[in-house]
């Protein structure tokens, strides 16, 4: 079986090189080359003798992701549609901030959760990503930044792209640990966020991993009836189970839990929902932060975004209830930045050279 080099840690690569009759330190050299330097292939691992590069290319080949489509927004947001060697495609989004750059990373090709407001799940889940394929998204963004903003690198990663990270648990945790490796990407655990639709048992399991990452729970409603309408996963893990798991995460890690709340006009943005949300989160006793999210419209879906006035009123009511709450800054509305939108738009749209062609965005009406 061919080793998955891109999902291997430094010690695993040391063992791989030792099996090939090489000194163990060659493995750490490879890990640094893969992630700190972002080399394109074995030929670029110049600290190795040429014969070793040739031999390892045959023994343990690996391939980088390639870009099929790119969209840029005037606000600095960049979205890529990336393809892996087997043809699987995912999206990743680079976001500029005052502190630097964050990257929204996908964890699956598609999604099985079936949330009714999200483009990612319209085609279902096709497969999980490996830890290496998640790292590849960060490596690709860093390669882009090396030219676009020399000296800059991704300093924060949010597993908020396509897929449910905790439905791909083993690869997700491996990704977090590998992304933290100082000889590679060197990202702080405190600058990593794992988003979940509320898989309660896995939230508890993540709390016990000893990784001080931020947990973001996609809530989107403060009562079970509405949440089940929006998120079918609520039938398996209703709000009581989700909130108990979130409270466990807060007690175990002392990391405040973020609750993502997508604002949909006339549905979950009412004063009654705001008051229910306050009552739901108050037992966390300071361990909750609400992130209100303006909805990026998806043509296939029936919802409408809240008005600015309704969003401001909701924010005021939650804050007045003693719950920390902010409205997320909008990024990339003009480039289909919501999960799964670009992948669906580009499906099947290739030119004669096999490159992806971005059609014009539909106009109003």
ZANUDO-181733 format. One line per field, with one value per residue (C-alpha): residue in three letters; x, y, z; residue number from 1. Coordinates in nm, 3 decimals. Each point is the difference from the previous one (the first is absolute). Layout:
rest <- (Ala;...)
east <- (X;...)
north <- (Y;...)
up <- (Z;...)
nr <- (NUM;...)
END
This chain:
rest <- (Unk;Unk;Unk;Unk;Unk;Unk;Unk;Unk;Unk;Unk;Unk;Unk;Unk;Unk;Unk;Unk;Unk;Unk;Unk;Unk;Unk;Unk;Unk;Unk;Unk;Unk;Unk;Unk;Unk;Unk;Unk;Unk;Unk;Unk;Unk;Unk;Unk;Unk;Unk;Unk;Unk;Unk;Unk;Unk;Unk;Unk;Unk;Unk;Unk;Unk;Unk;Unk;Unk;Unk;Unk;Unk;Unk;Unk;Unk;Unk;Unk;Unk;Unk;Unk;Unk;Unk;Unk;Unk;Unk;Unk;Unk;Unk;Unk;Unk;Unk;Unk;Unk;Unk;Unk;Unk;Unk;Unk;Unk;Unk;Unk;Unk;Unk;Unk;Unk;Unk;Unk;Unk;Unk;Unk;Unk;Unk;Unk;Unk;Unk;Unk;Unk;Unk;Unk;Unk;Unk;Unk;Unk;Unk;Unk;Unk;Unk;Unk;Unk;Unk;Unk;Unk;Unk;Unk;Unk;Unk;Unk;Unk;Unk;Unk;Unk;Unk;Unk;Unk;Unk;Unk;Unk;Unk;Unk;Unk;Unk;Unk;Unk;Unk;Unk;Unk;Unk;Unk;Unk;Unk;Unk;Unk;Unk;Unk;Unk;Unk;Unk;Unk;Unk;Unk;Unk;Unk;Unk;Unk;Unk;Unk;Unk;Unk;Unk;Unk;Unk;Unk;Unk;Unk;Unk;Unk;Unk;Unk;Unk;Unk;Unk;Unk;Unk;Unk;Unk;Unk;Unk;Unk;Unk;Unk;Unk;Unk;Unk;Unk;Unk;Unk;Unk;Unk;Unk;Unk;Unk;Unk;Unk;Unk;Unk;Unk;Unk;Unk;Unk;Unk;Unk;Unk;Unk;Unk;Unk;Unk;Unk;Unk;Unk;Unk;Unk;Unk;Unk;Unk;Unk;Unk;Unk;Unk;Unk;Unk;Unk;Unk;Unk;Unk;Unk;Unk;Unk;Unk;Unk;Unk;Unk;Unk;Unk;Unk;Unk;Unk;Unk;Unk;Unk;Unk;Unk;Unk;Unk;Unk;Unk;Unk;Unk;Unk;Unk;Unk;Unk;Unk;Unk;Unk;Unk;Unk;Unk;Unk;Unk;Unk;Unk;Unk;Unk;Unk;Unk;Unk;Unk;Unk;Unk;Unk;Unk;Unk;Unk;Unk;Unk;Unk;Unk;Unk;Unk;Unk;Unk;Unk;Unk;Unk;Unk;Unk;Unk;Unk;Unk;Unk;Unk;Unk;Unk;Unk;Unk;Unk;Unk;Unk;Unk;Unk;Unk;Unk;Unk;Unk;Unk;Unk;Unk;Unk;Unk;Unk;Unk;Unk;Unk;Unk;Unk;Unk;Unk;Unk;Unk;Unk;Unk;Unk;Unk;Unk;Unk;Unk;Unk;Unk;Unk;Unk;Unk;Unk;Unk;Unk;Unk;Unk;Unk;Unk;Unk;Unk;Unk;Unk;Unk;Unk;Unk;Unk;Unk;Unk;Unk;Unk;Unk;Unk;Unk;Unk;Unk;Unk;Unk;Unk;Unk;Unk;Unk)
east <- (0.000;0.138;0.071;-0.208;0.296;-0.210;-0.190;0.314;0.161;0.376;0.051;-0.194;0.211;0.315;-0.116;-0.078;0.350;0.156;-0.184;0.154;0.347;0.045;0.087;-0.310;0.069;-0.086;-0.364;-0.005;0.167;-0.287;-0.265;0.157;0.022;-0.363;-0.157;0.242;0.147;-0.300;0.209;-0.182;0.152;0.292;0.229;-0.024;0.120;0.350;0.143;-0.021;0.237;-0.146;-0.001;-0.214;-0.246;-0.039;-0.037;-0.262;-0.202;-0.047;-0.037;-0.239;-0.143;-0.222;-0.179;-0.090;-0.345;-0.047;-0.224;-0.296;-0.161;0.077;-0.221;0.116;-0.206;0.088;-0.014;0.308;-0.180;0.127;-0.181;0.153;-0.144;0.276;0.029;0.188;0.175;-0.310;-0.213;-0.185;-0.069;-0.035;-0.014;0.218;-0.029;0.274;-0.122;0.198;-0.016;0.176;0.212;0.087;-0.167;-0.237;-0.092;-0.336;0.091;-0.223;0.001;-0.214;-0.098;-0.362;-0.185;-0.247;-0.164;-0.268;-0.032;-0.271;0.184;0.334;0.124;0.260;-0.249;-0.214;0.192;0.058;0.337;0.226;0.296;0.206;0.319;0.324;0.199;0.250;-0.271;-0.108;0.361;0.027;-0.258;0.217;0.313;-0.171;-0.109;0.352;0.143;-0.244;0.091;0.372;-0.065;-0.305;0.120;0.366;0.078;-0.364;-0.128;-0.327;-0.007;-0.345;-0.195;-0.372;-0.142;-0.316;0.013;-0.186;-0.071;-0.051;0.346;-0.117;-0.154;0.360;0.134;0.330;0.124;-0.113;0.194;0.306;-0.024;-0.011;0.306;0.199;-0.090;0.136;0.340;0.267;0.210;-0.294;-0.279;0.055;-0.355;-0.114;-0.282;-0.166;-0.014;-0.194;-0.377;-0.199;-0.358;-0.267;-0.370;-0.027;0.127;-0.022;0.207;0.284;-0.006;0.068;0.270;0.169;-0.010;0.202;0.271;0.184;0.007;-0.089;-0.179;-0.315;-0.325;-0.265;-0.347;-0.237;-0.317;-0.226;-0.311;-0.083;-0.277;-0.001;-0.290;0.162;0.350;-0.117;-0.163;0.330;0.238;-0.115;0.289;-0.204;-0.218;0.300;0.153;-0.266;0.082;0.015;0.273;0.188;-0.005;0.113;0.292;0.087;-0.006;0.233;0.238;0.001;0.064;0.268;0.197;-0.095;-0.032;-0.312;-0.232;-0.109;-0.357;-0.048;-0.341;-0.098;-0.261;-0.294;-0.270;-0.320;0.104;0.264;0.069;-0.303;0.007;-0.154;0.288;0.251;-0.151;-0.008;0.365;0.095;-0.185;0.168;0.355;-0.021;0.080;0.349;0.075;0.238;0.109;-0.199;0.050;-0.255;0.121;-0.288;0.054;-0.161;-0.115;0.173;-0.298;0.008;-0.215;-0.128;-0.125;-0.316;0.128;0.061;0.262;-0.113;-0.026;0.272;-0.265;-0.112;0.360;0.078;-0.312;0.094;0.353;-0.127;-0.240;0.266;0.253;-0.263;-0.052;0.361;0.132;0.310;-0.111;0.139;-0.099;0.254;0.146;-0.118;0.266;-0.020;-0.374;0.091;0.209;-0.229;0.199;-0.257;0.087;-0.057;-0.118;0.299;0.033;-0.362;0.024;0.314;-0.117;0.045;0.119;0.331;0.159;0.172;0.325;-0.177;0.020;-0.297;-0.185;-0.179;-0.332;-0.137;-0.194;-0.376;-0.128;-0.296;-0.327)
north <- (0.000;0.343;0.212;0.316;0.234;0.316;-0.130;-0.118;0.171;0.052;-0.324;-0.202;0.145;-0.080;-0.362;-0.002;0.123;-0.244;-0.284;0.128;-0.034;0.371;0.193;0.093;0.374;-0.021;-0.041;0.332;0.161;-0.124;0.127;0.348;-0.002;-0.104;0.257;0.276;0.032;-0.130;-0.179;-0.111;-0.350;-0.218;0.165;0.321;-0.166;0.129;-0.096;-0.361;-0.170;-0.034;-0.381;0.010;0.242;-0.234;-0.310;0.154;0.134;-0.364;-0.143;0.256;0.234;0.292;0.267;0.357;0.151;0.208;0.301;-0.041;0.338;0.318;0.291;0.323;0.266;0.371;-0.055;-0.224;-0.334;-0.273;-0.326;-0.300;-0.319;-0.256;-0.347;-0.292;-0.267;-0.225;0.282;0.085;0.372;0.227;0.369;0.204;0.370;0.246;0.290;0.318;0.150;0.275;-0.266;-0.190;-0.281;-0.278;-0.297;-0.176;-0.367;-0.280;-0.338;-0.206;-0.004;0.099;-0.057;-0.251;0.227;0.135;0.349;0.174;0.331;-0.135;-0.071;-0.253;-0.275;0.032;-0.287;-0.193;-0.117;-0.152;-0.086;0.112;0.197;-0.128;0.209;0.061;0.131;0.245;0.109;0.040;0.278;0.196;-0.071;0.122;0.325;0.059;-0.053;0.259;0.247;-0.041;0.193;0.209;0.124;-0.097;-0.088;-0.075;-0.347;-0.147;0.057;-0.140;-0.297;-0.056;-0.343;0.165;-0.092;-0.283;-0.299;-0.082;-0.022;-0.221;-0.243;-0.043;-0.010;-0.188;0.199;0.327;-0.058;-0.113;0.318;0.215;-0.171;0.013;0.364;0.081;-0.167;0.271;-0.150;0.031;0.258;0.082;0.121;0.066;-0.221;0.316;0.123;-0.305;-0.038;-0.319;0.055;-0.264;-0.037;-0.148;-0.359;-0.012;-0.317;0.125;0.343;-0.178;-0.212;0.310;0.161;-0.294;0.027;0.272;0.234;0.361;0.070;0.209;-0.192;0.163;-0.155;0.070;0.078;0.214;-0.045;0.004;-0.261;-0.360;0.034;0.278;-0.143;-0.338;0.179;0.170;-0.277;-0.365;-0.101;0.149;-0.312;-0.207;0.263;0.244;0.323;-0.151;-0.244;0.267;0.245;-0.264;-0.087;0.369;0.052;-0.299;0.152;0.331;-0.167;-0.234;0.248;0.341;0.106;0.206;-0.165;0.198;-0.051;0.074;0.146;0.057;0.275;-0.089;0.256;-0.051;-0.349;0.004;0.373;0.091;0.154;-0.321;-0.206;0.246;-0.036;-0.380;0.005;0.199;-0.250;-0.292;0.136;0.161;-0.327;-0.001;0.290;0.201;-0.293;0.100;0.247;0.044;0.074;0.133;-0.075;0.185;-0.265;-0.031;-0.080;-0.333;0.000;-0.356;0.079;0.190;0.216;0.375;0.187;0.205;0.373;0.211;0.137;-0.348;-0.110;0.306;-0.057;-0.368;0.099;0.256;-0.248;-0.270;0.245;0.144;-0.354;-0.013;-0.222;0.102;0.055;0.146;0.011;-0.158;0.231;-0.100;-0.134;-0.103;0.034;0.089;-0.317;-0.275;-0.023;-0.214;-0.369;-0.203;0.281;0.019;-0.377;-0.031;0.287;-0.140;-0.361;-0.118;0.338;-0.070;0.150;-0.192;-0.018;-0.148;0.321;0.119;0.302;0.236;0.113;0.348;0.029;0.021;0.356;0.122;-0.169)
up <- (0.000;-0.095;0.311;0.039;0.029;0.022;0.306;0.181;0.295;0.049;0.195;-0.257;-0.279;0.200;0.017;-0.373;-0.088;0.243;-0.175;-0.323;0.152;0.070;0.317;0.197;-0.026;-0.368;0.106;0.183;-0.297;-0.214;0.244;0.000;-0.377;-0.037;0.231;0.099;-0.349;-0.195;-0.265;-0.314;-0.022;0.111;-0.255;0.205;0.323;-0.069;0.341;-0.120;-0.244;-0.348;0.021;0.315;-0.159;-0.297;0.217;0.232;-0.292;-0.101;0.350;0.152;-0.268;0.088;-0.199;0.081;-0.042;-0.311;-0.050;-0.234;0.060;0.192;0.092;0.163;0.171;0.036;0.378;-0.029;0.033;-0.233;-0.065;-0.172;-0.139;0.054;-0.152;0.154;-0.209;0.002;-0.143;0.323;0.027;0.303;0.069;0.232;0.078;0.101;0.214;0.077;0.349;0.192;0.170;-0.318;-0.193;0.096;-0.215;-0.012;-0.049;-0.132;0.175;-0.240;-0.365;0.040;0.326;0.142;0.258;-0.235;0.150;-0.200;-0.032;-0.126;-0.354;0.117;0.071;-0.313;-0.161;0.322;0.129;-0.265;0.224;0.298;-0.045;0.145;0.246;-0.279;-0.231;0.268;0.049;-0.377;0.011;0.244;-0.202;-0.317;0.169;0.135;-0.348;-0.135;0.276;-0.071;-0.322;0.088;0.342;0.052;0.360;0.082;0.089;0.117;0.376;0.078;-0.135;0.036;-0.084;-0.128;-0.368;-0.166;0.221;0.367;0.161;0.288;-0.250;-0.122;0.353;-0.027;-0.299;0.159;0.323;-0.196;-0.208;0.315;0.146;-0.324;-0.067;0.346;-0.061;0.036;-0.280;-0.237;-0.007;0.367;0.064;0.355;0.124;0.128;-0.358;-0.119;-0.001;-0.049;-0.111;0.054;-0.063;0.348;0.009;0.378;0.072;-0.219;0.165;0.330;-0.161;-0.141;0.345;0.134;-0.270;0.192;-0.300;0.095;-0.328;-0.028;-0.040;-0.219;0.017;-0.289;0.190;-0.225;0.214;0.371;-0.001;-0.119;-0.244;-0.204;0.029;-0.130;-0.294;-0.079;0.107;-0.020;0.229;0.284;-0.008;0.111;0.229;0.123;0.175;0.349;-0.108;-0.195;0.290;0.249;-0.228;-0.047;0.376;0.039;-0.256;0.190;0.336;-0.137;-0.212;0.144;-0.363;-0.056;-0.253;-0.304;-0.118;-0.368;-0.078;-0.362;-0.025;-0.228;-0.062;0.196;0.106;0.273;0.031;0.209;0.349;0.136;-0.139;0.146;0.345;-0.032;-0.103;0.310;0.221;-0.176;0.042;0.344;0.187;-0.159;0.237;-0.215;-0.216;-0.308;-0.281;-0.279;-0.351;-0.209;-0.369;-0.292;-0.247;-0.338;-0.230;-0.185;-0.317;0.059;0.351;0.106;0.287;0.012;0.201;0.297;-0.042;0.167;0.237;0.107;0.048;0.215;0.211;0.053;0.100;0.253;0.162;0.040;0.143;0.233;0.128;0.114;-0.281;-0.195;-0.361;-0.321;-0.368;-0.232;-0.259;-0.346;-0.236;-0.362;-0.065;-0.360;-0.052;0.132;0.324;0.181;0.031;-0.315;-0.226;-0.233;-0.025;-0.112;-0.247;-0.160;-0.027;-0.355;-0.136;-0.172;-0.308;-0.279;0.202;0.300;0.205;0.196;-0.137;0.238;-0.149;0.072;0.324;-0.054;0.008;0.209;-0.088)
nr <- (1;2;3;4;5;6;7;8;9;10;11;12;13;14;15;16;17;18;19;20;21;22;23;24;25;26;27;28;29;30;31;32;33;34;35;36;37;38;39;40;41;42;43;44;45;46;47;48;49;50;51;52;53;54;55;56;57;58;59;60;61;62;63;64;65;66;67;68;69;70;71;72;73;74;75;76;77;78;79;80;81;82;83;84;85;86;87;88;89;90;91;92;93;94;95;96;97;98;99;100;101;102;103;104;105;106;107;108;109;110;111;112;113;114;115;116;117;118;119;120;121;122;123;124;125;126;127;128;129;130;131;132;133;134;135;136;137;138;139;140;141;142;143;144;145;146;147;148;149;150;151;152;153;154;155;156;157;158;159;160;161;162;163;164;165;166;167;168;169;170;171;172;173;174;175;176;177;178;179;180;181;182;183;184;185;186;187;188;189;190;191;192;193;194;195;196;197;198;199;200;201;202;203;204;205;206;207;208;209;210;211;212;213;214;215;216;217;218;219;220;221;222;223;224;225;226;227;228;229;230;231;232;233;234;235;236;237;238;239;240;241;242;243;244;245;246;247;248;249;250;251;252;253;254;255;256;257;258;259;260;261;262;263;264;265;266;267;268;269;270;271;272;273;274;275;276;277;278;279;280;281;282;283;284;285;286;287;288;289;290;291;292;293;294;295;296;297;298;299;300;301;302;303;304;305;306;307;308;309;310;311;312;313;314;315;316;317;318;319;320;321;322;323;324;325;326;327;328;329;330;331;332;333;334;335;336;337;338;339;340;341;342;343;344;345;346;347;348;349;350;351;352;353;354;355;356;357;358;359;360;361;362;363;364;365)
END
